[in-house]
Amino acid sequence: MPTPLSRLPRKQRKFHFNAPASVRRRWLSAPLSRELRARYGRRQLPVRKGDTVLVRSGSYVGREERVAKVDTRTGTIILDNVTLKKADQKLKVLPLRPAHLLLTRLNLSDPWRRRRLRAVEPTGTEGEETVAAPASDAAPPATLLAEKPAEAKPRAKSTKRAKPAKESPA
C-alpha cells in the first residue's frame, strides 16, 4: 500500500486527498468480532455493502445494522436505519467512521472475497493424536541451559554531531 514519504503535514494532506480508490478502500477497514477473528485469522477487513456491523460508539451504540453504502470519497459508512432528525423533522442518514464499527457478519456473495477469506485450518488434523510430554520434575538437560555467549558487534559511528555543553552562569 502506498504511503506518504514525507513528514511534512502539507504533503501528508495532499497524499490523503489525492489517494487512489484502492488505497481509500483499505482505509475503510473495520475490526472483526472475536468469532470472525478466530475463524479467518485476521483482525480487520475492508467494509463492504451488505456486511452487518455493530455500532460501538455514538448515540446508536450497541445497535447491529446492515451496511447500506460505503463512501470512499468521504471515508464514511452509511447503515440502514441509522438516521438523524433535522430541525425541519426530515430524516438524514448518519455517516459513521469505520473505527466506530465492529464487523459481525460478512457479505460473502462475492466469490473473490470468499477465496480471499478462506477459513483458517485448525492446528490438529483429523486422525492424528497429539502426545503430551511426560510431566517430570527433573531439570532440563544441561545442553538446553548452556547458552552461547553473545558476540559483540562493532557499533556504527554516528553521523550526528555532539551538541556543545551549555555553560552555566556562575
For each residue, the residues with C-beta under 8 A, 3 or more apart:
1: 23 26
2: 15 19 20 23
3: 15
4: 11 12 15 16
5:
6: 11 12
7: 12
8: 11 12
9: 12 13
10: 13 14
11: 4 6 8 14 15
12: 4 6 7 8 9 15 16
13: 9 10 16 17
14: 10 11 17 18
15: 2 3 4 11 12 18 19
16: 4 12 13 19
17: 13 14
18: 14 15
19: 2 15 16 23 24 27
20: 2 23 24
21: 24 25 72
22: 25 26
23: 1 2 19 20 26 27
24: 19 20 21 27 28 72 73 75
25: 21 22 28 46 70 72
26: 1 22 23 29 46
27: 19 23 24 75 98
28: 24 25 46 47 70 72 75 77 98
29: 26 44 45 46 47 98
30: 44 45 47 53 77 98 99 101 102 103
31: 37 43 44 102 103
32: 36 37 40 42 43 44 45 102 103
33: 36 37 54 102 103 104
34: 37 38
35: 38 39
36: 32 33 39 40 103 104 106
37: 31 32 33 34 40 41 42 43
38: 34 35 41 120
39: 35 36 119 120
40: 32 36 37 45 117 118 119 120
41: 37 38 120
42: 32 37 45 117
43: 31 32 37
44: 29 30 31 32 103
45: 29 30 32 40 42 103 106 117
46: 25 26 28 29
47: 28 29 30 51 53 67 70 77 98 101 103
48: 51 67 70 106 107 110 113
49: 67 68 69 70 107
50: 66 67 107 109
51: 47 48 66 67 103 105 106 107
52: 64 65 66 67 103 104 105 106
53: 30 47 64 65 66 67 77 79 101 102 103 104
54: 33 62 63 64 101 102 104
55: 58 60 61 62 63 64 65 79 82 96 100 101
56: 61 100 101 102
57: 61 100
58: 55 61 94 96 100
59:
60: 55 63 65 82 94
61: 55 56 57 58
62: 54 55
63: 54 55 60 82
64: 52 53 54 55 104
65: 52 53 55 60 79 80 81 82
66: 50 51 52 53 79 80
67: 47 48 49 50 51 52 53 70 77 78 79 80 107
68: 49 78 79 80 93
69: 49 77 78
70: 25 28 47 48 49 67 77 78
71: 74 75 76 77 78 95
72: 21 24 25 28 75
73: 24
74: 71 95
75: 24 27 28 71 72 97 98
76: 71 95 96 97
77: 28 30 47 53 67 69 70 71 95 96 97 98 101
78: 67 68 69 70 71 82 93 94 95 96
79: 53 55 65 66 67 68 82 94 96
80: 65 66 67 68
81: 65
82: 55 60 63 65 78 79 93 94 96
83: 91 92 93 94
84: 91 92 93 94
85: 89 90 91 92
86: 89 90 91 92
87:
88:
89: 85 86
90: 85 86
91: 83 84 85 86
92: 83 84 85 86
93: 68 78 82 83 84
94: 58 60 78 79 82 83 84
95: 71 74 76 77 78
96: 55 58 76 77 78 79 82 100 101
97: 75 76 77 100 101
98: 27 28 29 30 47 75 77 101
99: 30
100: 55 56 57 58 96 97
101: 30 47 53 54 55 56 77 96 97 98
102: 30 31 32 33 53 54 56
103: 30 31 32 33 36 44 45 47 51 52 53 106
104: 33 36 52 53 54 64
105: 51 52
106: 36 45 48 51 52 103 113 117
107: 48 49 50 51 67 110 113
108: 113 114 117
109: 50
110: 48 107 113 114
111: 114 115
112: 115 116
113: 48 106 107 108 110 116 117
114: 108 110 111 117 118
115: 111 112 118
116: 112 113
117: 40 42 45 106 108 113 114
118: 40 114 115
119: 39 40
120: 38 39 40 41
121: 125
122: 125
123:
124: 128 130
125: 121 122 128
126:
127:
128: 124 125
129:
130: 124
131:
132:
133:
134:
135:
136:
137:
138:
139:
140: 144 145
141: 144 145
142: 145 146
143: 146
144: 140 141
145: 140 141 142
146: 142 143
147:
148:
149:
150:
151:
152:
153:
154:
155:
156:
157:
158:
159:
160:
161:
162:
163:
164:
165:
166:
167:
168:
169:
170:
